[in-house]
Structure formats: structure tokens, C-alpha cells
Amino acid sequence: QVQLVESGGGLVQAGGSLRLSCAVSGRTFPTYAIGWFRQAPGKEREFVAAITWSGARTNYADSVKGRFTISRDNAKNTVYLQMNSLKPEDTAVYYCAADRLYSGSPRMGALEYDYWGQGTQVIVSS
């Protein structure tokens, strides 16, 4: 069992930046991939970015590529999502999740992820 706790959400103006953290605890494995997803009211949960725990391979959604950066600090068991040039459409609850069974590059499907945090809310005002 893996536990994930997101933090760092809040209110930010459009064009601003925010850094989210995902603290991972419990039974972890170096083969895990950690992903960020987001869900706005009335919308489906969507993939944002993901990174492998060991090799640091990354994937990004097209909507955030060039604006968001995912990184990890293995020693601190923490994955970060640096969000720059934020837009109102980035407003959502952001979740981190762990995928035990990825192969190669991180996967983008929410159903592929086994463990989920409770989310942290990001609100981007115009």
C-alpha cells in the first residue's frame, strides 16, 4: 500500500506560478511511475504529467507542455509539479497517483494508476 499526499494548491492569478508537491509514503517501489491528474467540476479527470521514479522519464499532456514541469526528489520521496504561465482553464483539483506496472515511459490513463492522493485545489483567476 502506498499513500500519497498532495500539497501546494491555492489561488493564483493568471500568468502566475504554483508548485505542487506529492509526498509518497508506505510501501514504495523504484519501478513506480508517479503521475499528476486534474479534475474540474463537471469534467473528466485528465492526465497532466508523469515521471518514473528511477529513470526520470516524463510525459506531459499537450495542454501543459512547455508550461508545467514534473520532477522528483527520490531522497525526499516527493514529486513536484511546477506550474508556470497558469491559465484559468488550469483550475481544478490536482491529484497525484502511482502506477505500479508502467513499462518504459509513464502512462497517461487514469485507470492505469493504482494509488491516489486526496487532491489539492488550484484556482487560477483571470
C-alpha positions in Angstrom: 0.0 0.0 0.0 1.2 3.4 -1.0 0.0 6.7 0.4 0.2 10.0 -1.5 -0.5 13.4 -0.1 -0.7 16.4 -2.3 0.0 20.0 -1.1 0.8 23.4 -2.5 -2.5 24.2 -4.1 -4.1 27.6 -3.8 -5.3 30.7 -5.5 -3.1 32.3 -8.1 -3.5 34.9 -10.8 -3.4 34.0 -14.4 0.1 34.1 -15.7 1.4 33.2 -12.2 3.1 30.1 -10.9 2.5 27.5 -8.4 4.4 24.4 -7.2 2.6 21.3 -6.1 4.2 18.6 -4.0 3.3 14.9 -3.7 4.7 13.2 -0.7 4.9 9.4 -1.1 4.9 7.1 1.9 4.3 3.5 2.7 5.4 0.6 0.5 7.1 2.1 -2.5 9.0 0.6 -5.3 11.6 2.0 -7.6 9.7 0.8 -10.6 6.7 3.1 -9.8 5.7 6.0 -12.0 4.1 9.0 -10.4 1.5 11.0 -12.3 -0.4 14.2 -11.8 -4.0 14.4 -12.9 -6.6 17.1 -12.5 -10.3 17.3 -12.5 -12.5 20.3 -12.8 -16.2 20.3 -11.8 -18.3 18.7 -14.5 -15.2 17.4 -16.4 -13.5 14.1 -16.5 -10.2 13.5 -14.8 -7.4 14.2 -17.2 -3.7 13.4 -17.3 -1.3 16.3 -16.7 2.2 14.8 -16.3 4.0 11.8 -15.1 7.5 10.7 -14.2 9.2 7.4 -13.5 10.7 7.1 -10.0 14.1 5.8 -11.1 14.9 6.9 -14.6 13.1 10.2 -14.6 11.3 9.6 -17.9 8.5 12.1 -18.3 5.3 12.6 -20.2 3.2 15.7 -20.4 -0.3 16.5 -21.7 -0.2 18.7 -24.7 -2.2 21.3 -22.8 0.6 21.8 -20.3 3.7 21.1 -22.2 6.1 23.9 -22.0 4.4 25.4 -19.0 4.5 22.7 -16.4 7.5 20.7 -15.2 7.4 17.5 -13.3 10.3 16.4 -11.2 11.1 14.2 -8.3 13.4 14.0 -5.3 13.9 10.4 -4.5 15.6 11.0 -1.3 12.7 13.0 0.0 10.1 10.7 -1.6 8.5 13.7 -3.2 7.3 14.5 -6.7 6.8 18.1 -7.7 4.7 19.8 -10.4 6.0 23.3 -11.2 3.2 25.1 -12.9 4.1 28.3 -14.8 2.0 30.6 -17.0 -1.1 29.4 -15.4 -4.4 29.9 -17.1 -8.0 29.9 -15.8 -8.6 26.7 -17.5 -5.9 25.1 -15.3 -8.3 25.5 -12.4 -9.0 22.0 -11.0 -8.4 19.7 -8.1 -5.0 18.2 -8.8 -4.2 14.6 -7.8 -1.0 12.6 -7.7 -1.1 8.9 -8.3 1.2 5.9 -8.5 1.4 3.4 -11.3 3.0 0.1 -10.3 3.1 -1.5 -13.6 4.3 1.0 -16.1 6.8 -0.1 -18.8 9.1 2.3 -20.4 7.6 5.8 -20.4 5.0 6.8 -17.9 1.4 6.0 -18.8 -1.3 8.6 -19.2 -4.5 6.7 -18.4 -6.1 7.3 -15.0 -7.2 3.6 -15.0 -3.6 2.6 -15.1 -2.8 4.1 -11.7 -3.2 2.1 -8.6 -2.9 4.6 -5.7 -4.3 8.1 -5.4 -4.0 11.1 -3.2 -6.9 13.1 -2.0 -6.1 16.1 -4.1 -5.2 19.7 -3.8 -7.2 22.5 -5.3 -5.8 25.0 -7.7 -7.7 28.1 -8.7 -6.4 30.4 -11.3 -8.2 33.8 -11.5 -8.2 36.0 -14.6 
